[in-house]
Amino acid sequence: MPNYEKDEQYIRIINPIMADDDFSQMKDIKHHNDTRLNHSLKVSYYSYKIAKALRLDYEDVARGGLLHDFYLDQIREQKTAKDKILLYTTKHPNDALDNAMHHFDITEKEQDIIRTHMFPVDVKVPRYAESWIVSMVDKGVSIKEFSKKFQQQLSWRTNLYLVLILNFIR
């Protein structure tokens, strides 16, 4: 988890979102190998740091990145794998956008960040540099979260194979 708590400017930007009761429910929803809240905080903070370094609109990036997965249903509750893929690629950005617009006053740029964060998996192309940043950071954070899951599995399997090989060699 990034050390965002010490960044007072970032905290000031995200506090109104973090204080929302519905938004805080994301801490209880699994997402990749973490919670949806932690995933969103990582995407938001890393995107914010990049946008700030590039002198782009880092406030919209921080808020849009935090809200990019603001939907409250669980993907695994869907009936089929096809339903899960459909929800994940096309439905959840719209659900997140609807929730964000219902709970917060968000800018056009923040709307684009949320709506297009699944590009290129979804066909909605980002219109702003800030949207591209959040989309790319989301991919990077997701890959890192998925890899942790596979590292644990790989480690377990590797250890089992080593034990079997060592026993066979004896």
Secondary structure as the mmCIF struct_conf table of DSSP 4:
data_model
#
loop_
_struct_conf.conf_type_id
_struct_conf.id
_struct_conf.beg_label_comp_id
_struct_conf.beg_label_asym_id
_struct_conf.beg_label_seq_id
_struct_conf.end_label_comp_id
_struct_conf.end_label_asym_id
_struct_conf.end_label_seq_id
HELX_RH_3T_P HELX_RH_3T_P1 TYR A 4 LYS A 6
HELX_RH_AL_P HELX_RH_AL_P1 GLU A 8 MET A 18
TURN_TY1_P TURN_TY1_P1 ALA A 19 ALA A 19
HELX_RH_AL_P HELX_RH_AL_P2 ASP A 21 SER A 24
HELX_RH_3T_P HELX_RH_3T_P2 GLN A 25 ASP A 28
BEND BEND1 ILE A 29 ILE A 29
STRN STRN1 LYS A 30 HIS A 31
TURN_TY1_P TURN_TY1_P2 HIS A 32 ASN A 33
STRN STRN2 ASP A 34 THR A 35
HELX_RH_AL_P HELX_RH_AL_P3 ARG A 36 ALA A 53
TURN_TY1_P TURN_TY1_P3 LEU A 54 ARG A 55
BEND BEND2 LEU A 56 LEU A 56
HELX_RH_AL_P HELX_RH_AL_P4 TYR A 58 LEU A 67
TURN_TY1_P TURN_TY1_P4 HIS A 68 ASP A 69
BEND BEND3 ASP A 73 ASP A 73
HELX_RH_3T_P HELX_RH_3T_P3 ILE A 75 GLU A 77
BEND BEND4 GLN A 78 THR A 80
HELX_RH_AL_P HELX_RH_AL_P5 ALA A 81 LEU A 86
HELX_RH_PI_P HELX_RH_PI_P1 LEU A 87 LYS A 91
HELX_RH_AL_P HELX_RH_AL_P6 HIS A 92 HIS A 103
BEND BEND5 PHE A 104 PHE A 104
HELX_RH_AL_P HELX_RH_AL_P7 GLU A 108 THR A 116
TURN_TY1_P TURN_TY1_P5 HIS A 117 VAL A 121
BEND BEND6 ASP A 122 VAL A 123
BEND BEND7 TYR A 128 TYR A 128
HELX_RH_AL_P HELX_RH_AL_P8 ALA A 129 ILE A 169
#
